[in-house]
Amino acid sequence: MCIQHEKPTYRRIEVPLPTPPGVPPLPPVIYFDIDTRFTPTETIRIRNLIVINVAIWNQHFIQKEPSPYLSQLAMCTQKYAIRGLTPLWSKGPEITSGTEAANLAMNTLTQRFIENGTGKADVATIDYRIPKPGNRSTIRAKTAKRQFKVPLSVTINPQAIADLTIADINLAASLLHAWFHRCGFDHPEDIYTTYFIGEAPMCIMRGFQDKNPAVPDTVFTQFFD
């Protein structure tokens, strides 16, 4: 359970989209309505996290162009993700490789950007929620069970955003984990290792490097959900 107020108010922000190769025509910007209880400084940091994830998405398609299916994200995910590779909305065959899951996730994120920027889905809201004592939360989102017209809405713990000891890349990966929920990927509660939705953001946190046996996954997964 989280503490929340009854009638939030929002301020709108815009984030420009690049035009990576191999994607459908894109809108020039995507939109987010941020709860006004976030301070201006916190709002700037949240916007920066969105910008980081747009850059990661852009990099994926740029890297795929000369070597199809071989982005750093896809290659890293292939090493570690063996479960939760198929989104809940899929009616086709089960996905069996981390590479295929990464490509589908990024293609679905492209669809979410198009829906957002063209008004085919509601504007994504970024809600303010402080966990009750004893609970934890960084950035969370509900798992989408439909393929289309899904806003990239999330809830964010302002205490995490205000904590400058948490690296931006860890918060950006936390946001991407939440966005992957909005793309239809899921995992059992508090279980992330071997699941696509946990392994892909962890790859980003590690700079796409292999796992270090001396560093447990919980160092990274503490920022999920």
C-alpha positions in Angstrom: 0.0 0.0 0.0 1.1 3.5 -0.8 0.1 6.9 0.5 -1.6 8.9 -2.2 -3.9 11.9 -2.5 -7.4 11.9 -4.0 -7.2 14.4 -6.9 -3.7 14.8 -8.3 -2.9 17.7 -10.6 -0.4 17.4 -13.4 2.0 19.5 -15.4 2.8 18.3 -19.0 6.3 17.8 -20.3 7.4 16.9 -23.8 10.4 14.7 -24.8 11.6 14.8 -28.5 12.0 11.5 -30.4 15.0 10.8 -32.7 14.4 8.8 -35.9 16.4 5.6 -35.7 16.6 3.3 -38.7 14.1 0.6 -39.3 11.1 2.0 -37.4 7.7 3.2 -38.6 7.2 7.0 -39.0 7.4 8.6 -35.6 5.8 11.7 -34.0 8.2 14.4 -33.2 7.6 14.3 -29.4 6.0 12.2 -26.7 4.1 13.6 -23.8 3.9 12.9 -20.0 1.7 14.4 -17.3 3.8 14.6 -14.1 2.1 14.9 -10.7 2.7 18.5 -9.5 3.8 17.4 -6.1 7.2 16.5 -7.6 9.5 19.5 -7.1 10.9 21.3 -10.2 14.2 19.6 -9.6 12.6 16.1 -9.3 10.6 16.8 -12.5 13.8 17.6 -14.3 15.4 14.4 -13.1 12.4 12.3 -14.2 12.5 13.9 -17.6 16.2 13.1 -17.8 15.4 9.4 -17.0 12.9 9.4 -19.9 15.5 10.9 -22.2 18.0 8.2 -21.2 15.6 5.5 -22.1 14.7 7.1 -25.4 18.5 7.1 -26.1 18.7 3.4 -25.1 15.8 2.6 -27.4 17.4 4.6 -30.2 20.8 2.9 -29.7 19.1 -0.5 -30.0 17.8 0.2 -33.5 21.1 1.9 -34.6 23.1 -1.1 -33.6 20.7 -3.5 -35.3 21.0 -1.8 -38.6 24.3 -3.2 -39.7 23.9 -6.5 -37.8 20.3 -7.4 -37.5 19.3 -8.7 -34.0 22.7 -7.9 -32.6 22.2 -4.8 -30.5 24.1 -4.8 -27.2 20.8 -5.1 -25.3 19.7 -8.1 -27.4 23.1 -9.9 -27.0 23.3 -9.3 -23.3 19.6 -10.4 -22.7 20.2 -13.5 -24.8 22.8 -14.6 -22.2 20.6 -14.4 -19.1 16.9 -14.2 -20.0 15.2 -17.6 -20.3 11.7 -16.9 -18.7 8.9 -14.4 -19.2 10.0 -13.9 -22.8 6.5 -13.6 -24.2 4.2 -10.6 -23.5 0.8 -11.4 -21.9 -1.1 -10.1 -24.9 0.6 -12.4 -27.4 -1.6 -15.0 -29.1 1.3 -16.4 -31.2 3.9 -19.1 -30.4 5.9 -18.7 -27.2 9.1 -16.7 -27.6 12.1 -18.9 -26.9 15.1 -16.5 -27.0 16.2 -13.4 -25.1 17.2 -11.8 -28.4 13.8 -12.2 -29.8 12.2 -10.9 -26.6 14.4 -7.8 -26.6 13.6 -7.1 -30.2 9.8 -7.5 -29.6 10.0 -5.4 -26.4 11.7 -2.5 -28.3 9.3 -2.8 -31.2 6.4 -2.6 -28.7 8.0 0.4 -27.1 8.1 2.0 -30.5 4.4 1.3 -30.8 3.8 2.9 -27.4 5.7 6.0 -28.5 3.6 6.3 -31.6 0.4 5.8 -29.7 1.5 8.5 -27.2 2.7 11.1 -29.7 -0.3 10.7 -32.0 -3.0 10.7 -29.4 -4.0 7.0 -30.1 -3.4 6.3 -26.4 -4.0 8.4 -23.3 -1.1 10.7 -22.3 1.1 8.8 -19.9 0.8 9.9 -16.3 3.6 9.9 -13.8 2.1 9.6 -10.3 3.6 10.5 -6.9 3.5 7.8 -4.3 5.5 7.5 -1.1 5.6 3.9 0.3 4.3 3.3 3.8 7.0 2.4 6.4 8.2 -1.1 5.9 7.3 -1.2 2.2 9.6 -0.4 -0.7 8.9 1.0 -4.1 11.0 2.9 -6.7 9.1 3.0 -10.0 6.2 0.6 -10.8 3.5 0.1 -13.4 0.7 -2.3 -14.1 1.4 -5.1 -16.6 -0.6 -4.4 -19.8 -2.7 -7.3 -21.1 -3.6 -5.7 -24.4 -1.3 -5.0 -27.3 -2.4 -1.6 -28.4 -3.5 1.8 -26.9 -1.6 1.4 -23.7 -0.2 4.6 -22.1 3.3 4.5 -20.5 1.9 5.4 -17.1 4.0 4.7 -14.0 4.1 5.6 -10.3 7.3 6.9 -8.8 8.6 7.2 -5.3 9.8 10.8 -4.9 12.2 9.7 -2.2 14.1 7.7 -4.8 14.2 10.6 -7.2 15.5 12.9 -4.5 18.2 10.5 -3.5 21.3 11.6 -5.4 23.3 8.6 -4.2 21.2 6.5 -6.6 22.8 6.7 -10.1 20.7 7.9 -12.9 21.3 4.7 -14.9 19.8 2.7 -12.1 16.7 4.8 -12.0 16.5 4.8 -15.8 16.6 1.0 -15.8 13.9 1.0 -13.1 11.8 3.1 -15.4 12.5 0.8 -18.3 11.5 -2.2 -16.2 8.1 -0.4 -15.5 7.7 0.4 -19.2 8.3 -3.2 -20.1 5.4 -4.0 -17.8 3.4 -1.6 -19.9 4.6 -3.5 -23.0 3.1 -6.7 -21.5 6.1 -8.4 -20.0 5.8 -9.8 -16.4 7.5 -11.8 -13.6 6.5 -13.4 -10.4 6.4 -11.1 -7.4 9.9 -10.1 -6.3 11.5 -12.6 -8.7 13.6 -11.0 -11.5 16.6 -13.2 -12.2 16.2 -15.2 -15.5 13.1 -13.2 -16.4 13.3 -10.9 -19.4 11.8 -7.9 -17.6 14.5 -8.2 -14.9 17.5 -9.3 -17.0 17.2 -6.6 -19.7 17.3 -3.6 -17.3 20.1 -5.3 -15.4 22.1 -5.5 -18.6 21.7 -1.7 -18.9 22.7 -1.1 -15.3 25.9 -3.2 -15.9 26.7 -1.3 -19.2 26.0 -4.6 -21.1 28.9 -6.3 -19.3 28.7 -9.9 -18.1 27.5 -10.6 -14.6 30.2 -10.5 -11.9 29.7 -13.5 -9.5 30.8 -11.2 -6.6 27.9 -8.8 -7.3 24.5 -10.3 -6.5 21.5 -9.4 -8.7 19.8 -7.8 -5.7 22.2 -4.9 -6.0 20.3 -4.0 -9.1 16.8 -5.5 -8.5 16.3 -3.4 -5.4 15.2 -0.6 -7.8 12.5 -2.7 -9.5 8.8 -2.4 -8.7 
